[in-house]
Amino acid sequence: MNDAIDDMELEEQFRASLQRHAEDADTSVDLLGPAQASARGRRRRTWAAGAVGLAAAALVTAVVVQNVGGPGGPGKPQFAGDEEVTDQWRSESWHGVELDVPADWAWGSGPVESGNETLRCGGPDEALPYVGRAVMASDVCAMVDEPVRGTYVWLGATMPAGTRDLGGGYVSRTVDFHGTRITVTTDNEALSDHIIESLRAPEGCAPSLDAAPTVDSMLTEGMGDVTGARICAYSRFESDDGTYWLVYNATLDARQAMRYHDALYDGTRQNDREFCDQRDEMVLVRMEGTDFYGDVPVTQDSVVAPLCQQWSGGPGSVTPMSDEAERTWAVGGLPVTLYALIGPMG
């Protein structure tokens, strides 16, 4: 992900977004820890269209904008050639698809099906370019009958495939790729073409898992230098057969990965031996680095159950996860993708 935003900035922007969208929300407390604790008791959701218009809570949605400016400004890069914009893109994954979007776009919610209705529950406002996943990030919902004007990508879209002229220069294109539907809407034809042409299978993470990820082995002497990490976040919410689908794919640079490693192994571990029952969301974090003596490249997996706030680093080892450790991996759009981080609604 983008090196320009560290975790402290992420939390600050998270708080600022909550304040903008919900003036009555309490932003004086930790936004990840309490939300995580409250979400632990949540089991699989059954969404009803009748919730629309009955929401009593204010909008609780994190919008994080990466400050990587393109030559044409946020959401309006100039496409003189791929060589000029390579470092201004980021990848986004959902189920069986991965694509590229401008690196300064925000994250938010896309449409989801609820009964016979299509709803969008959560921000950001359409005036801000964003990537929206089919996740309910708020109990403040709006009916969505067709794409709306704006600059965005909807992953897991429910719109019929095809091209629609929305007027004012905005065109919406919905395509199918590897069983996943994607809607790209913008008034920049080159931008739309580039995003759709970037469609590919997810890289670095399996698109789905039949069972929750586990750690089958561990390094005897641990890692020496940690040079990076891959985050693969999975969810089986709304999965009829228990399949864990990829909902987010990200990387940590050396500094972020070392912070994650150090927060895990801080000397305060207490072995719980097994995860709690709330395992509808699971996150696999694969650290990369060198062995203890610094000569051989090695990897070490860790698995996080965010609804339980626990993690496993080896067979038979399950440990409570500290708030600090959680903040080190909850990067980018994860706070508006995983229900454990979104927290309670209503």
C-alpha positions as CSV (number, residue, x, y, z in Angstrom):
1,M,0.0,0.0,0.0
2,N,1.0,3.6,0.1
3,D,4.0,4.5,2.2
4,A,2.8,8.1,2.5
5,I,0.3,7.2,5.2
6,D,1.5,5.7,8.4
7,D,-0.7,4.1,11.0
8,M,-1.0,7.2,13.2
9,E,-2.2,9.3,10.2
10,L,-4.6,6.5,9.4
11,E,-6.2,6.7,12.9
12,E,-6.3,10.5,12.7
13,Q,-8.1,10.5,9.4
14,F,-10.4,7.8,10.7
15,R,-11.3,10.0,13.6
16,A,-11.7,13.1,11.4
17,S,-14.0,11.2,9.1
18,L,-16.2,10.1,11.9
19,Q,-16.5,13.6,13.2
20,R,-17.5,15.0,9.8
21,H,-20.2,12.3,9.2
22,A,-21.5,12.0,12.8
23,E,-21.2,15.0,15.0
24,D,-22.8,13.1,17.8
25,A,-20.3,10.3,17.6
26,D,-17.8,9.9,20.5
27,T,-14.4,10.2,18.9
28,S,-12.6,10.6,22.1
29,V,-12.0,6.9,22.5
30,D,-9.9,4.4,20.7
31,L,-11.8,3.6,17.4
32,L,-10.4,0.1,16.8
33,G,-10.3,-1.5,20.2
34,P,-13.8,-0.8,21.5
35,A,-15.4,-1.4,18.1
36,Q,-13.6,-4.7,17.9
37,A,-14.7,-5.7,21.4
38,S,-18.3,-4.8,20.6
39,A,-18.2,-6.7,17.4
40,R,-17.0,-9.9,18.8
41,G,-20.5,-11.1,19.7
42,R,-21.8,-10.5,16.1
43,R,-22.8,-13.6,14.2
44,R,-23.7,-13.8,10.6
45,R,-26.0,-11.0,9.6
46,T,-29.4,-11.2,7.9
47,W,-30.0,-7.8,6.3
48,A,-33.5,-6.5,5.7
49,A,-34.6,-3.7,3.4
50,G,-36.9,-2.5,6.2
51,A,-33.9,-1.1,8.0
52,V,-33.8,1.8,5.5
53,G,-35.1,5.0,7.0
54,L,-35.2,3.5,10.5
55,A,-31.5,4.0,11.3
56,A,-31.1,5.7,14.6
57,A,-27.4,5.9,14.6
58,A,-25.3,8.4,12.7
59,L,-23.1,7.3,9.8
60,V,-20.1,5.4,11.1
61,T,-17.8,5.0,8.1
62,A,-14.0,5.5,7.8
63,V,-12.9,7.3,4.7
64,V,-9.1,7.2,4.3
65,V,-7.6,9.2,1.4
66,Q,-4.0,8.4,0.3
67,N,-2.2,11.6,-0.5
68,V,-0.4,10.5,-3.7
69,G,-1.2,13.2,-6.2
70,G,-1.4,12.5,-9.9
71,P,-0.4,15.0,-12.5
72,G,-4.0,15.8,-13.1
73,G,-5.0,16.0,-9.4
74,P,-7.0,13.5,-7.3
75,G,-9.0,11.1,-9.5
76,K,-8.0,13.0,-12.6
77,P,-4.6,11.7,-13.7
78,Q,-3.2,12.4,-17.1
79,F,-2.7,9.2,-19.1
80,A,0.3,10.1,-21.3
81,G,1.7,6.6,-20.8
82,D,1.8,3.8,-18.2
83,E,5.4,4.6,-17.4
84,E,4.5,8.0,-16.1
85,V,1.8,6.8,-13.7
86,T,3.0,3.4,-12.5
87,D,3.9,4.7,-9.0
88,Q,0.5,6.5,-8.7
89,W,-1.6,3.4,-8.8
90,R,-2.6,0.9,-6.1
91,S,-4.2,-2.5,-6.5
92,E,-7.6,-3.5,-5.0
93,S,-8.9,-7.1,-4.6
94,W,-12.3,-8.6,-4.1
95,H,-13.1,-12.3,-4.4
96,G,-11.7,-13.4,-7.8
97,V,-10.7,-10.1,-9.2
98,E,-7.9,-7.5,-8.8
99,L,-7.6,-4.2,-10.5
100,D,-5.7,-0.9,-10.3
101,V,-7.1,2.5,-9.3
102,P,-5.4,5.9,-8.7
103,A,-3.5,5.7,-5.4
104,D,-5.2,8.7,-3.9
105,W,-8.8,7.3,-4.1
106,A,-10.7,6.8,-0.9
107,W,-12.4,3.6,0.3
108,G,-16.0,3.1,1.0
109,S,-19.2,1.1,0.4
110,G,-20.7,-0.2,-2.8
111,P,-24.2,-1.6,-3.4
112,V,-25.4,-4.8,-1.7
113,E,-28.5,-6.9,-2.2
114,S,-31.0,-7.0,0.6
115,G,-34.2,-8.9,0.0
116,N,-35.5,-7.6,-3.3
117,E,-33.7,-4.2,-2.9
118,T,-30.3,-2.9,-3.8
119,L,-28.8,-0.7,-1.1
120,R,-25.7,1.3,-0.5
121,C,-24.9,1.7,3.2
122,G,-22.0,3.9,4.0
123,G,-19.8,6.6,2.5
124,P,-18.0,8.4,1.1
125,D,-20.1,10.9,-0.8
126,E,-20.0,10.4,-4.6
127,A,-18.1,13.7,-5.0
128,L,-15.0,11.9,-3.7
129,P,-13.3,9.3,-6.0
130,Y,-13.4,5.9,-4.2
131,V,-13.4,2.2,-4.3
132,G,-16.6,0.7,-2.9
133,R,-16.9,-2.9,-1.7
134,A,-20.2,-4.8,-1.3
135,V,-20.1,-4.3,2.5
136,M,-22.6,-2.5,4.8
137,A,-20.4,-0.1,6.6
138,S,-23.3,1.8,8.2
139,D,-26.9,1.4,9.0
140,V,-27.7,4.6,7.1
141,C,-28.7,3.2,3.7
142,A,-30.0,4.5,0.4
143,M,-31.8,2.7,-2.4
144,V,-29.6,2.2,-5.5
145,D,-31.6,1.5,-8.7
146,E,-28.7,2.3,-11.1
147,P,-25.2,3.7,-11.1
148,V,-25.0,7.4,-10.0
149,R,-22.8,10.1,-11.3
150,G,-19.4,10.2,-9.7
151,T,-16.0,8.7,-10.0
152,Y,-15.7,5.3,-8.4
153,V,-15.3,1.5,-8.7
154,W,-17.8,-0.8,-7.2
155,L,-16.4,-4.3,-6.4
156,G,-19.0,-7.0,-6.2
157,A,-21.4,-4.8,-8.0
158,T,-25.1,-5.8,-8.4
159,M,-25.7,-3.7,-11.5
160,P,-26.6,-5.5,-14.8
161,A,-23.6,-5.8,-17.2
162,G,-23.4,-3.1,-19.9
163,T,-22.6,0.6,-20.5
164,R,-24.8,3.4,-19.4
165,D,-24.6,7.1,-20.2
166,L,-25.4,9.0,-17.0
167,G,-25.2,12.4,-18.6
168,G,-22.8,15.3,-17.9
169,G,-20.0,13.3,-19.5
170,Y,-20.3,10.4,-16.9
171,V,-20.3,6.9,-18.3
172,S,-20.8,3.7,-16.2
173,R,-19.4,0.4,-17.4
174,T,-20.3,-2.9,-15.6
175,V,-18.4,-6.0,-16.5
176,D,-18.0,-9.6,-15.3
177,F,-14.6,-11.0,-14.5
178,H,-14.0,-14.5,-13.0
179,G,-17.4,-14.6,-11.5
180,T,-17.2,-11.1,-10.0
181,R,-19.1,-8.0,-11.3
182,I,-17.3,-4.7,-11.3
183,T,-18.8,-1.2,-12.1
184,V,-16.5,1.6,-13.2
185,T,-18.0,5.1,-13.4
186,T,-16.2,8.3,-14.3
187,D,-16.2,11.1,-16.8
188,N,-12.6,10.2,-17.9
189,E,-12.7,7.6,-20.6
190,A,-8.9,6.9,-20.4
191,L,-9.2,6.3,-16.7
192,S,-12.1,3.9,-17.2
193,D,-10.2,2.0,-19.9
194,H,-7.1,1.7,-17.8
195,I,-9.0,0.3,-14.8
196,I,-10.9,-2.2,-16.8
197,E,-7.8,-3.2,-18.8
198,S,-6.0,-3.9,-15.5
199,L,-8.5,-6.6,-14.4
200,R,-6.7,-9.8,-13.4
201,A,-6.8,-12.6,-10.9
202,P,-5.7,-11.6,-7.4
203,E,-1.9,-11.7,-6.9
204,G,-0.3,-12.9,-3.6
205,C,-3.6,-14.1,-2.0
206,A,-5.9,-17.0,-2.9
207,P,-9.3,-15.7,-4.1
208,S,-11.1,-18.1,-1.7
209,L,-10.5,-20.7,1.0
210,D,-12.6,-23.7,1.8
211,A,-11.7,-23.4,5.5
212,A,-10.2,-20.7,7.8
213,P,-6.4,-20.2,7.3
214,T,-4.1,-21.9,9.8
215,V,-0.4,-21.7,10.7
216,D,1.0,-25.2,10.2
217,S,4.7,-24.5,11.1
218,M,6.8,-21.8,12.7
219,L,10.5,-20.8,12.7
220,T,12.4,-22.3,15.5
221,E,14.6,-19.3,16.1
222,G,12.3,-16.6,14.8
223,M,13.0,-14.0,12.3
224,G,16.0,-11.6,12.1
225,D,15.1,-8.7,9.9
226,V,11.5,-8.3,8.7
227,T,11.5,-6.8,5.2
228,G,7.7,-6.8,4.5
229,A,4.4,-8.6,4.9
230,R,1.4,-9.6,2.8
231,I,-2.1,-9.2,4.2
232,C,-4.9,-11.4,2.9
233,A,-8.2,-10.7,4.6
234,Y,-11.1,-13.2,4.2
235,S,-14.8,-13.2,5.1
236,R,-17.5,-15.9,5.1
237,F,-20.3,-13.4,5.9
238,E,-23.1,-13.8,3.3
239,S,-21.4,-17.1,2.2
240,D,-24.0,-19.9,1.9
241,D,-21.5,-22.7,1.9
242,G,-19.0,-21.4,4.4
243,T,-16.4,-20.3,1.8
244,Y,-14.0,-17.7,3.0
245,W,-13.8,-15.1,0.2
246,L,-10.9,-12.6,-0.3
247,V,-12.1,-9.1,0.6
248,Y,-8.9,-7.3,0.9
249,N,-5.3,-7.7,-0.2
250,A,-2.5,-5.4,0.9
251,T,1.2,-5.2,1.7
252,L,3.2,-3.7,4.6
253,D,6.6,-2.2,4.0
254,A,9.6,-3.1,6.1
255,R,8.9,-0.5,8.8
256,Q,5.2,-1.4,9.1
257,A,6.0,-5.2,9.0
258,M,8.6,-4.8,11.8
259,R,6.1,-2.9,13.9
260,Y,3.6,-5.7,13.4
261,H,6.2,-8.3,14.3
262,D,7.4,-6.5,17.4
263,A,3.8,-5.8,18.6
264,L,3.0,-9.6,18.3
265,Y,6.1,-10.7,20.1
266,D,6.1,-8.1,22.9
267,G,6.6,-10.6,25.7
268,T,3.1,-10.4,27.1
269,R,1.7,-13.5,25.4
270,Q,-0.9,-15.7,27.1
271,N,-1.7,-18.9,25.3
272,D,-5.5,-19.3,24.8
273,R,-4.9,-22.5,22.8
274,E,-7.9,-22.0,20.5
275,F,-9.8,-19.2,18.8
276,C,-13.2,-18.1,20.0
277,D,-16.3,-19.1,18.0
278,Q,-16.4,-15.8,16.1
279,R,-14.3,-16.7,13.1
280,D,-16.4,-15.3,10.2
281,E,-13.5,-13.0,9.3
282,M,-9.9,-14.2,9.2
283,V,-6.7,-12.4,8.2
284,L,-3.6,-14.1,7.0
285,V,-0.4,-12.0,7.5
286,R,2.7,-13.5,5.9
287,M,5.9,-11.8,7.1
288,E,9.0,-11.9,4.9
289,G,12.6,-11.4,6.0
290,T,15.8,-13.2,6.9
291,D,16.6,-15.9,9.4
292,F,18.0,-15.0,12.8
293,Y,21.5,-15.0,11.5
294,G,20.6,-12.8,8.5
295,D,21.7,-15.0,5.7
296,V,18.6,-16.9,4.4
297,P,15.3,-15.5,3.2
298,V,12.4,-16.9,5.3
299,T,8.7,-16.3,5.7
300,Q,6.5,-16.7,8.8
301,D,2.7,-16.8,8.7
302,S,0.4,-15.5,11.4
303,V,-3.4,-15.7,11.4
304,V,-5.7,-13.1,13.0
305,A,-9.3,-13.6,14.1
306,P,-10.3,-10.0,14.4
307,L,-13.7,-10.6,15.9
308,C,-12.0,-12.6,18.6
309,Q,-9.0,-10.2,18.8
310,Q,-6.7,-13.2,18.9
311,W,-3.9,-14.4,16.7
312,S,-2.0,-17.7,16.0
313,G,1.7,-17.9,15.2
314,G,2.0,-21.7,15.2
315,P,0.3,-25.0,15.7
316,G,-1.5,-25.1,19.1
317,S,-0.7,-21.4,19.8
318,V,-3.5,-18.8,20.0
319,T,-2.8,-15.6,21.8
320,P,-4.8,-12.4,22.6
321,M,-3.9,-9.6,20.2
322,S,-3.1,-6.2,21.7
323,D,-4.7,-3.0,20.3
324,E,-1.3,-1.9,19.2
325,A,-0.7,-5.0,17.2
326,E,-4.1,-4.6,15.6
327,R,-3.4,-1.1,14.5
328,T,-0.2,-2.3,12.7
329,W,-2.2,-4.5,10.2
330,A,-5.5,-2.6,10.0
331,V,-4.3,-0.4,7.1
332,G,-5.8,1.2,4.1
333,G,-9.5,0.3,3.5
334,L,-9.6,-2.5,6.0
335,P,-11.5,-0.4,8.6
336,V,-14.4,-0.1,6.2
337,T,-14.2,-3.7,4.9
338,L,-14.1,-5.9,8.0
339,Y,-17.1,-5.8,10.3
340,A,-14.8,-6.4,13.2
341,L,-13.2,-3.0,12.5
342,I,-16.4,-1.2,11.4
343,G,-17.9,-2.0,14.8
344,P,-21.6,-2.1,15.9
345,M,-24.3,-0.3,13.9
346,G,-27.7,0.8,15.2
